Structure formats: structure tokens, C-alpha cells
Amino acid sequence: DTGVSQNPRHKITKRGQNVTFRCDPISEHNRLYWYRQTLGQGPEFLTYFQNEAQLEKSRLLSDRFSAERPKGSFSTLEIQRTEQGDSAMYLCASSSNRLRDGGSGANVLTFGAGSRLTVL
Amino acid sequence: AQSVTQLGSHVSVSEGALVLLRCNYSSSVPPYLFWYVQYPNQGLQLLLKYTTGATLVKGINGFEAEFKKSETSFHLTKPSAHMSDAAEYFCAVSGYTDKLIFGTGTRLQVFP
């Protein structure tokens, strides 16, 4: 178990450019989440996948944002035509609904270290 | 709908003093409650969670939290603060899905 891996860790781009972030979840986890965190705020939910199916998208996810998980393993989050307001830390997390922790129904999300985006 | 309110964006304590970080939640379904810690330039790390059963939950690094349904609270405590506890702490709630709703966080400073 190598944890949740995110790349790149830092990305600086000019307004209007496209950027893509990658997330590699824990291998046995079938659920994958994307969150956005801005300075001084808690993480805000963007979207999540169960296997390759995208099951929920937040209203925060404008049409410039697209997320994929083509084979139910790694995921990418692409932001097109970046704006300065997109500057944030993008966090990925994974969990499994096949594992039961002490018989409870709540599954723990394991987070990656995040990808920090700065739009100039 | 679910939400979390963390009272106090900044808390300062002396080393060895009691740590109390406040969290109140709102949930239309039985909640699962979590505390995560975030150190600078790192991801979120789970401190503890409440799912069912015992309302006093013990976590890592000497932290514990008590679920009080009547007060809709899940406050985080530690009897004696250590310098290494300085970080940002987030309370979160989930319900029928694993999706977490986070509070805005509390930055804990520990003075020698």
C-alpha cells in the first residue's frame, strides 16, 4: 500500500492554458474523489467515481472541468482555459466500499498530498 | 443536507495545556463524523472517526472526541498540547455515502 499519489505536486500556468492532474488511488480502493481547497477554507467536494463511473458532480465543477477514470484505476482532472480563480490545492482521495472497518458502514477516505495550481 | 461548523478559525494554547477544538454538525440522516489533521504542504490525515457505538472516540496522538447527539456536536480534545500538534484541523460529516462535507478548519498554534 503506497497511499494515494498525485502528480504534479505543483503547477504554475498562465491564464487561458489547460492543465491536467493525475491521481493514483490505493490499489484495492474502488472509489475515488476530487476535492478543491482554497486558502483558509476546508476542502470542497468536486466529484467522485465508483470504479469507472462518475456518480456525482458538484455545481462547483463548471464545464471547463472534466474528470475521468477510464479503467477504474487512476483518474485525471483537466481544467481548460484556466482562470485565476482556479488557483487552489486539488486533493484526491480514495476509499473502498468493499472493506468494512470494524463492521461500520462508514468508509474512511485516504487523501493524497494534493496538487497545487497557481494561475498567473 | 449536511453541514459542519467549526467555531474559531484560530486557537492558541501553551504547550501542556488542554486543547479544545469545536465542531457542530447538521445532518438529515444519522451522521458519521470525522476529524482530519493537515500539516503544511501535506494531505489530510485521519485523526479519528465516529460511526456507531461508543460516543467517546479515541484517535491517534492522544486526541479524542465525543459525539453528543443532543448538542449536535463532535468536539476534539487533547489533555496536554505538544508543539508537534500545531496544524490545521478539519471536522467532517458523511451520511449514506462516503462523500465528506468539511468545515472551514481551525488552525491550532502551540506556544512554548
Interface residues (C-beta under 8 A of the other chain):
Chain A: V4 R31 Y33 G40 Q41 G42 P43 E44 F45 Y48 E56 L91 A93 S95 N97 D101 G102 S104 G105 A106 N107 V108 L109 T110 F111 G112 A113 G114
Chain B: V4 Q6 S9 Y32 F34 Y36 N41 Q42 G43 L44 Q45 L46 K49 T51 T52 G53 F90 A92 S94 T97 D98 K99 L100 I101 F102 G103 T104 G105
